[in-house]
């Protein structure tokens, strides 16, 4: 099971959960800005470009705030590239959009190249398919360093037989000459040592070509804003990499931007004892936080105790038998109508929500933990469910 990286409730310990509709994501713009300031410090010390990974956090209501601190976005295809240019990475502000997809649809490629500054191909043959030298934007090759570092295989791009990236042991000098940039993305919620080991592997194989790239993109999965992240070691590494290669270095954090900046608020609908004490919520793991089931992992709960007097299995409202968040211990018994909150839910959970079983999507609220201003920025209705079907 993937361990949760939540570091505690922070300012949300003082937030009144009854102030928002249920279910609801609540994002603290103060914590978000704290994370962004950490990333800005890394940028300023190393001259590294840092891009928001929209696949992890796409809350465009905070686009102006994010664009104050970061250099742009990485997109996973046409729709994210459009979102990036509209809210996070405007061309007239000199922001970067870097787009990677394992494969591109013929109908999308022209607009993607128009929106993007970098297009990254998953194989050398893709470059030739989409025009090669005739493309007018900077082109990169994603490589697979064949150095698995992930804690969970399904989230590890270097897992055996991975479709993500061209295997490093198949890269040739003639391939290298066709590309302006090199891209690798191999981590998932990890600290500096896995990055260091990964680059050592890349350097041992491709080191003699590293000065041929105008940019090197180290991808995402770097937990740069976690309190125990080795920032000093990273800064030294990035400066050294820039000096050795002469390339512009880029990072694409996702979780690090919104780490500990959001909660998912829900309500207890029923309590039942079947030999297991169940608390049934208006939330759903499969609909509102799919990584709980996919990873799997157990998200932190506001008020959860290591050894509490009362134990509940918090279950979702969908018909999926496995729609369960986990077992939690509390000092006080839950009651029907009570609000609960799962911690560190701003990244990935928000972008992965779905309406399986017709389960309503959570509202989205923006809170300022310093001045206590609260704004509901999005409410979803039956129309949102109906209009995505036919």
N, C-alpha and C positions, 0 to 999 in steps of 0.2 A: 504494500500500500504506500502511495506517495505521501510523504509527511506534509502537513500544512506549514506554510511559511509565515502565517500571521504572527505578529509580534505582540498582540494584545489589543485591547479595546481602544486605547488612546483616548481622544476627546469624545468618542462615541459612548464612553461610560456615563457621560452626563447628558446624553441626548434623550429626549422624551420620545419614545417610539410611537406614541399615540398622536404625534403631530403630523404624521404622514398617512396616506391611504395604505391599505394592505391588500396585496403585497406591494413592496416598493424598494427600489435601490436608492440609497442615500449616499451621495458623494460629498466629502468634506474638501472644499476648495483650498482650505488652509494647508491640510496635509498634502494635497496634490502639489501645491506650490513649494512646499518643503522638499518634496522629492525632486521637483524640477530644478531647484537651486543646487542640489547635490550634483545633478547631471550637468548643469551649467558650469560648476566649478571644475569638473573633469574636462569639459570642453575647453575652458580657458587655460588650463594648465598644460594641455597636450595638443591643442589645435586640431582636435578630433571633431568630426561632424557626427552629431547624435540625432538620429531620426526616430520618431515615434512609430512603433509597429502597430498599425491600425487593427490588425487581426486580434490584438489583445485588448485594445481600448480605443473605442471610436466615438466617444461622447462628444459630439461636435459643439454642444453648448459651451464647452470649455476650450474650444479651438483657439480663440484669441489669447487665452492665458498660456496655453502650451506653446503657441508660436512665438511668444515673447522669449522663451528660453531655449527652444530646440531649433534645429536646422531644417526640419521638414519631416517627411513621413516615408516609410516603406509601405508599399501596397502589394496586395496579393492577386491583383487582377484589375479589370476595368472599373468596376464599381468603387473599389477602395481608392483607386487613382482619382476618380471624379470627386469623391468625398474629400480626399486630401487637398486637391486644388481649391475646392470651394470653401473649406473651413480652416485648414491647418497649415497649408503650404502654398501661399499665393505667389505666383510667378513674379509679380511686380515688387515683392519683398525679398526676392533672391532666395527663396526657399527651394529645397530639393525634394523631388519625388523619385524614389527608386522602386521599380516594379519587378517582382519575381513571381512567376507561376511555373509549376512543373510542366505545363503545356499551355499554349495560347490558342484561343479560338480564332479562326480566320476573320470573323466579323469584327473582332476587337482590336486587332493588332495596330491598325492605323491610328485609332484614337489613343491607344495606350502609348504609342511612340510620340504622339503629339503632347500628351499630358506629362510624360515622364522626362527626367534628366538622364536616368540610367535605366536600361532594360537588361535584365539578367536572364540568361538562358540556362536550361537544365542540362543541355548537351550541346556539343559542337554542331551536330546536324541541325538543331533548331535554328541556329544562326543562319545557316545557308538557306533553310526553308523560308525564312522571313526576310530575305534580301541581302544579308551579309553586308558587304561594303556599300550597298545602296541605302542602308538605314542611316538617318542623319543624327542619331543620338548615340551617346556613349554606351558601349555594350560590354557586359561582363559574363563570365562563366561561373556557375555555381559548381563547386567541387565537393566531393564526399571524402574527407580526410581518412576514412576507414579507422577512426579512433573513437569507438563508442564510450561515452561518458555518462549517459542518462541513467537515472535510477529506475525508470520504467521503460521497457523496450518499445512500446507503441509510441512513445514520445521522443524516441532517440533517432534522429535522422541518419545516424551511422550504424543502425541496426543491420545485421546481415541481410543482404538482398534489398537494401533500401532503394527506393526509386528517386530519392532526393539528392541531386548532385551527381556530377560525373566522377567516377572512382579515380582517386588520385594516382593509383598505379597504372591508369590507362591514359594519363595526360602526356601529350608529346609536345616537343618544342614548336612544331608547326601549328598545333592548336593554340598555344599560348600567344603566338604572334597575331592571331585574329581578334584578340580581345583587349579592351582598354583596362578592364578591371577584373578582380578576382573576388568571389563571394563564397563564404562558408558560414553555415549556421548549424551548430552542433549541440547547443546547450539547452537546458530547460530548468529555469529557476536555480541557477548554480552560481558559485562564487569564482574567484580568480584562478585557483590552481587547475581546474579542468580546461580553461581557456589557454593557460600557459602550456599544458601538455599537448593540447590540440595543435597550437601553432608550432611547437617543437616538431611534431610529426609532419606538418605541412612544410616547414623549412627544410627538414631533412630530405624531402623528396623534390621540392620545387624551389629550394633556396637559390639556385643558380639563375632562376628566371625572375626572382622577386623584384628586381629593379626594372623590369619591363612594363610594370603596371602603373597607370596613372592614379588608380585608387584600389584600395583593399578594404572590403566590407566584411567585418567579423560577425555579422548577423546579430541575433538576439539571444534571449535566454540568460542574459547577464543580470544578476540581482544586485545592481549597483547601489540601490538605495537601502538595502538591508543594513541594519546597524553593525553587523559583524563582517560586512564585505571588506576585502583587503584593498581599499581605494589607493593607498600609497603604492602598493605593488603594481596595481593596474596602471597608474599614472607613469611609473617608471617604464613599464613594458610598452605603453603606447608611444612614449617619446622615443624609445630605442627603436621600435618598429618603424616609425616615421623616418628616423635618421638613416636606418640601414637600407630602406627600400626607396626613399624619396617619394613615396606614394601618399596621397590623401587617405587617411584612415577614417573609416566610418563604423559606428555601432548602431544597432537597431533594437534598443530595449523596448519591451512591451510591459511586462509585469512591473518593472522597476518604476515606471512612470506613475502607476496608480496603486502601488503597494500600500496596503493598510489604509487606503483613502476611501473605502466604501464598505457599506454593510447592505445586507438583504434583510428587510423587515418582513415578518409574517405574523400570522395570528393562529392561535390554537383553536381548532374547530370542534374537536372531540377528544376525549380520553377514554381508553378502553383497556381492560386487562384480559389477555388471552393466555396467561402464563408469562407473557411479556407485557410490561406496562407501556402502551403506545400513546403517544400524543400525535394526533392527526392535524396537519397544518393546511393553511390555504396556499402553501408553497409546494413546489415539486422539484425534486432533484433532477429528474429527467427533463423537465421543461425549463427550469430556471437556473440550474447549476449543473449542467450535464457532466462536467469533469468529475463530480462526486462519484458518478457511476463509471465513467470511462477510464479514469486513472487506475483504480479508484482512490479516493482520499476522503478523510473525515474533516469537514470544515470546522473551524473553531466557532463556538457559540458564546455570545455575550452572557456572562454569569456562570458558565460551566466550571465545575470544580473537579479536582482530581479524585477527591473522596467526598462526595456529597451524600446527603441523607436520602434523597429521592433520585431514582434512575428512570429515565424515559427513553424509549426508542422513537425518535422524531421521524415521522413518515409523511410522504407527500400525498397530494390529493388526486393523482392520476391512478389509472387502473393497473399500472405496471407493478407486479408483485415486489420487485426489487427497488421500488421508488422510496428509498430510505436514506436519510442524511447520516444516521449513526446513532449510537447510544450515548446519552449525556447524563451527568450527575449534577444535581442542584441542591442547594441548602433549603429551598422552599418549594412546596409542591406547585406544579403548574395548575392553572384553572382555565376553563373554557372562556374564550374571549381575550385571553392574555396575549400581549405582543411578545415576540422573541426576535432575535437578530443574529444572523450568521456574519462573522467578521471576514474582512479582506475579500470582498466579493465584487470589487469594481472591475478587475481585470478578468477577461475571458468569460466569466458568468454573464455579464451584460450582453456581450456580442453573440453568445451561443443560445440565447433563449428561443423557445419555440412554443407552439400552441397545440401540441399533442393532447388529445382528449378534449380539445376546446378549453384547456386551462388558460385563464387570462394571463396576459403578460404583465409583469410588475410595472408600476409607474416608476418614474425617475425624478429624483429630487436633488437639488444642489443646496448644500448647507455650508455656512461659514462659522466654524467653531470659535472664532474670536469675537465676532459681533452678534452671533446667533441668528443672522438672517437666514431664512429658509424660503426656497422657491421650488414649486413643483414645475419642472420643465417639460414633462411629458406624461400624459395619461392615455392609456390604450382603451379601446372600446370594442364592441362586437364587430364594428365595421372593419377594424384591422384584421380580425380573424376571417371575416367573410370575404374580404377583397383579395386575400392571398389564395383563395380557393376558386373553383369554377362551378 
